[in-house]
């Protein structure tokens, strides 16, 4: 009887061990399946995040490129605005300076007439001083006289009002200035009215 009891106990233990082994084996398979499932989800999530990161990097690169172009466009706009403002300022100033040129002409004609008359020297010196001051004001403002006598005739700077035949000058050379011309910076305020010589 005792032997049977021991035998039953041994069989029960063996059955329990076998069940435990089966359970452990099943657990390992389940764990492996769970691990595979989790790894699959992680890999899928990783691929999704990688794609999103690549899209974000692409968008960032595009945005940076657009920003750089926009900044360059803005700098060009600022430069053009400054240039336009300077040109506008020069145009306005040139227009104002041009209004003073007849005054210089009148001063010069008056001085010529005064010198021909019997006016006192002090009076002549006073008019000369006024003319010099006015011309200095124009020069300080950027107005310069156009050099003409002895220069080749240039229609951009000279206006031919007379022509003469002369052996003294080269062909198409300015031989006399009848009315002075002036420039403001690179703009012609008034061309010089000149006499042009031609070879006979």
C-alpha positions as CSV (number, residue, x, y, z in Angstrom):
1,X,0.0,0.0,0.0
2,X,2.8,2.3,0.9
3,X,4.5,1.5,-2.3
4,X,1.4,2.4,-4.3
5,X,1.1,5.7,-2.4
6,X,4.7,6.5,-3.2
7,X,4.1,5.5,-6.8
8,X,1.1,7.7,-7.1
9,X,3.0,10.6,-5.5
10,X,5.9,10.1,-7.9
11,X,3.5,10.0,-10.8
12,X,1.7,13.1,-9.6
13,X,5.1,14.9,-9.2
14,X,6.1,13.8,-12.7
15,X,2.8,15.0,-14.1
16,X,3.2,18.3,-12.3
17,X,6.8,18.7,-13.6
18,X,5.7,17.8,-17.1
19,X,2.8,20.4,-16.9
20,X,5.3,23.0,-15.6
21,X,7.6,22.2,-18.5
22,X,4.7,22.5,-20.9
23,X,3.6,25.8,-19.3
24,X,7.2,27.1,-19.4
25,X,7.5,26.1,-23.1
26,X,4.2,27.7,-23.9
27,X,5.2,30.9,-22.0
28,X,8.5,31.1,-23.9
29,X,6.6,30.8,-27.2
30,X,4.0,33.4,-26.0
31,X,6.8,35.7,-24.9
32,X,8.6,35.2,-28.2
33,X,5.4,36.0,-30.1
34,X,4.8,39.1,-27.9
35,X,8.4,40.2,-28.4
36,X,8.1,39.8,-32.2
37,X,4.9,41.7,-32.1
38,X,6.4,44.5,-30.0
39,X,9.5,44.6,-32.1
40,X,7.3,44.8,-35.3
41,X,5.4,47.7,-33.8
42,X,8.6,49.5,-32.6
43,X,10.1,49.1,-36.1
44,X,6.9,50.3,-37.8
45,X,6.9,53.3,-35.4
46,X,10.6,53.9,-36.0
47,X,10.0,53.9,-39.7
48,X,7.1,56.3,-39.3
49,X,9.1,58.7,-37.1
50,X,12.1,58.5,-39.5
51,X,9.8,59.4,-42.4
52,X,8.3,62.3,-40.4
53,X,11.9,63.5,-39.4
54,X,12.9,63.4,-43.1
55,X,9.8,65.4,-44.1
56,X,10.5,67.9,-41.3
57,X,14.2,68.2,-42.4
58,X,13.0,68.7,-46.0
59,X,10.5,71.4,-44.9
60,X,13.2,73.1,-42.8
61,X,15.7,73.1,-45.7
62,X,13.0,74.6,-47.9
63,X,12.0,77.2,-45.3
64,X,15.7,78.1,-44.8
65,X,16.2,78.5,-48.5
66,X,13.1,80.7,-48.8
67,X,14.3,82.8,-45.9
68,X,17.7,83.3,-47.5
69,X,16.1,84.3,-50.8
70,X,13.7,86.6,-49.0
71,X,16.6,88.2,-47.1
72,X,18.6,88.7,-50.3
73,X,15.5,90.2,-52.0
74,X,15.0,92.5,-49.0
75,X,18.6,93.6,-49.1
76,X,18.3,94.2,-52.9
77,X,15.1,96.2,-52.3
78,X,16.8,98.3,-49.6
79,X,19.8,98.9,-51.9
80,X,17.6,99.9,-54.8
81,X,15.5,102.2,-52.4
82,X,18.7,103.9,-51.2
83,X,19.9,104.4,-54.8
84,X,16.5,105.7,-55.9
85,X,16.4,108.1,-53.0
86,X,19.9,109.3,-53.9
87,X,19.0,109.7,-57.5
88,X,15.8,111.5,-56.6
89,X,17.7,113.8,-54.3
90,X,20.3,114.5,-57.0
91,X,17.6,115.2,-59.5
92,X,15.9,117.7,-57.2
93,X,19.2,119.3,-56.3
94,X,20.2,119.5,-60.0
95,X,16.9,121.2,-60.8
96,X,17.5,123.8,-58.1
97,X,21.1,124.3,-59.2
98,X,20.0,124.8,-62.8
99,X,17.8,127.7,-61.7
100,X,21.0,129.5,-60.4
101,X,22.8,129.4,-63.8
102,X,21.1,132.4,-65.4
103,X,22.1,134.4,-62.3
104,X,25.8,133.4,-62.9
105,X,25.4,134.4,-66.6
106,X,23.9,137.8,-65.6
107,X,26.7,138.4,-63.1
108,X,29.3,137.7,-65.8
109,X,27.6,139.9,-68.3
110,X,27.3,142.7,-65.8
111,X,30.9,142.4,-64.8
112,X,31.9,142.6,-68.5
113,X,29.8,145.7,-69.0
114,X,31.1,147.3,-65.8
115,X,34.7,146.8,-66.8
116,X,34.0,148.6,-70.1
117,X,32.4,151.5,-68.3
118,X,34.2,154.1,-66.2
119,X,33.1,152.5,-62.9
120,X,35.4,152.8,-60.0
121,X,37.8,149.9,-59.3
122,X,36.3,149.2,-55.9
123,X,32.9,148.7,-57.5
124,X,34.4,146.3,-60.1
125,X,36.2,144.4,-57.3
126,X,32.9,144.1,-55.3
127,X,31.1,142.6,-58.3
128,X,34.0,140.2,-59.0
129,X,33.9,139.2,-55.3
130,X,30.2,138.5,-55.4
131,X,30.6,136.4,-58.6
132,X,33.5,134.4,-57.1
133,X,31.4,133.7,-54.0
134,X,28.5,132.6,-56.1
135,X,30.6,130.3,-58.3
136,X,32.3,128.9,-55.1
137,X,28.8,128.1,-53.7
138,X,27.9,126.3,-56.9
139,X,31.2,124.4,-56.9
140,X,30.8,123.4,-53.2
141,X,27.3,122.1,-54.1
142,X,28.8,119.8,-56.8
143,X,28.3,122.1,-59.9
144,X,31.2,122.3,-62.3
145,X,31.8,124.1,-65.5
146,X,32.1,121.9,-68.6
147,X,35.5,122.3,-70.2
148,X,35.0,123.0,-73.9
149,X,37.6,125.2,-75.7
150,X,40.1,122.9,-77.5
151,X,38.1,119.8,-76.8
152,X,36.5,117.7,-79.6
153,X,32.9,118.5,-80.1
154,X,30.7,116.2,-78.1
155,X,26.9,116.6,-78.5
156,X,26.3,115.2,-75.0
157,X,28.2,118.2,-73.5
158,X,28.2,120.8,-76.3
159,X,25.6,122.6,-78.3
160,X,27.0,123.9,-81.6
161,X,25.5,127.3,-82.4
162,X,28.2,128.4,-84.9
163,X,30.7,126.8,-87.3
164,X,33.8,128.3,-88.7
165,X,36.5,127.2,-91.1
166,X,40.0,127.5,-89.5
167,X,43.5,126.1,-89.9
168,X,44.2,126.8,-86.2
169,X,42.1,124.0,-84.8
170,X,41.6,120.3,-85.6
171,X,38.4,119.3,-87.4
172,X,35.3,119.3,-85.1
173,X,37.0,121.1,-82.3
174,X,35.4,123.7,-80.0
175,X,37.1,127.0,-80.7
176,X,35.0,129.3,-78.6
177,X,32.4,129.1,-75.8
178,X,29.5,131.5,-76.3
179,X,27.6,130.4,-73.2
180,X,29.1,128.2,-70.4
181,X,27.8,124.8,-69.8
182,X,27.6,123.2,-66.3
183,X,27.3,119.7,-64.8
184,X,26.0,118.5,-61.5
185,X,27.9,115.3,-60.6
186,X,27.4,113.2,-63.8
187,X,24.3,115.1,-65.0
188,X,24.5,117.9,-67.6
189,X,22.6,120.9,-66.2
190,X,23.2,122.8,-69.4
191,X,25.4,122.1,-72.4
192,X,28.0,124.6,-73.5
193,X,26.9,126.8,-76.4
194,X,30.0,126.6,-78.6
195,X,31.6,127.5,-81.9
196,X,33.0,124.5,-83.7
197,X,35.9,124.7,-86.1
198,X,36.3,122.8,-89.3
199,X,39.2,122.4,-91.7
200,X,38.7,124.4,-94.9
